[in-house]
Amino acid sequence: MKHQNDYIPGLFPYDKITDKSEILFTNQFGDLTAIIVKRITHPCCYIIFPSRRYAIYSSVVNNNTLNVHGGITYRSDILNIGDGINIQGRIIGWDYAHAGDYTAYNTSGKKYSFYEIISDLVNAVEQIQKMEEYYDNV
């Protein structure tokens, strides 16, 4: 796993005020790419599917078959990180800016640790991999 920047593992940098988004974590899980981005007010997770996995991507998007925090809230063929960084592919994502979550606008909400967010991301990847096994054996 690759941690970017100099954040203390286990702590999510909620209190580091920035005026732009930052990629905090990227990792390859087989042919899936997982990314954690710190948006200006809250964290987001994204998974990029390879084009050959269109059936899985389509199932996740159309049937809402992935159990993630707050549900899938992002579906696109491009992910704009900012500063001219755009990632292309079949992308899904979710955020930690729901009612009860800590954000710049709701400072009484739950602060998720870096490990909790990574754990959620890995759990989502594992759910997708189980779907892949099913589709590969049908």
Residue, then its C-alpha position, 0 to 999 in steps of 0.5 A: m500500500k502506498h500512503q502519500n504525503d506525510y500523514i500519520p497512519g491511522l489519523f485522517p487529516y481532517d484538521k489540515i485545511t486545504d483549498k484543493s483536493e489531495i490523493l492520500f492513498t492509492n493501491q492496486f487490488g488485482d485489476l482494480t485501482a482504489i483511491i482515497v481523496k481528501r476533498i476540501t471538506h471530507p474524504c472520498c473513496y473511489i474504485i476504478f474498474p478496467s474496461r474488461r470488467y464492464a459487467i461487474y461495473s454495470s451490476v454495481v451501478n445499476n443494481n446498487t449491489l455494493n455495501v459502502h458507507g452511505g451508498i455509491t454516490y459517484r459514477s463516472d468515466i472521469l475523476n477530476i482530482g484538481d490541479g489538472i489531474n483527471i483519471q479516466g476509467r469506469i469509476i465508482g465512489w462514495d463519500y464521508a459527508h453524510a448526516g452524522d459524518y464530520t465535515a468542515y460544516n458539521t464538526s460534531g459528526k463522527k471522524y473516521s480514522f484513516y484505517e476505518i476508511i481504508s478498511d471500508l475501501v478494502n471491504a468494497v474491493e473484496q465484495i467486487q472480487k466476489m462478484e468477479e468470481y461469480y461472473d467468471n464461473v457463470 
